[in-house]
Amino acid sequence: MVSQKTIEIVKSTAPILQKQGKEITTRMYEIMFQNHPEVKEQFNMSAQADGSQPAKLATAVYAYATHIDDLPALKSAVEKIAHRHVQTHVQPEQYPMVGECMLQAMQDVLGEVATPEVIAAWAEAYQALAEIFINREHEIYEEEGVS
Ligand code: HEM
């Protein structure tokens, strides 16, 4: 699990994420579709255009920032997202790419607020969240007999 220091730093960024979360996730999709256009086929692009998917991701990231030390509170959200990921064939290998785009987006939007310490904390926190999704999605893929 993540270190106590990471928990503190990530929680301290929650107010920023509440305010600028959607700006960050909008930027993250921009970077991802630019650098990895092949993932576009997994996404409903109209949910990008109307901003609903960036809004959902921003809500999820904010919820994680506030509950990083109380993961059971995230269970139903994780469950819903994991099922959507399986429906759209998200693979474990895609998580590092999304993480890189997310950290780059934080840097682009937050500028100097995204200190190396903040970025390092979010890198560790993202990794931990990615593992939760990867494990749960693995179970769902197995239950459904697809992988
Ligand atoms: C920790 C990392 C991630 C978080 C927090 C996250 C969060 C979310 C959320 C909140 C949704 C919306 C679920 C709903 O409609 O109820 C979603 C959907 C989706 N995610 Fe993720 N996700 C993550 C990683 C990934 C990765 C690695 C991929 C791979 C490309 C991915 C691809 C998708 C796709 C394709 C959808 C469906 C979008 C659509 O309907 O257009 N996600 N994710």
Residues whose N, C-alpha, C, O or C-beta is under 5 A from the ligand:
A	BS01	HEM	V39 Q42 F43 N44 A47 K56 L57 A60 K80 I81 R84 T88 V90 Q94 Y95 V98 Y126 L129 A130
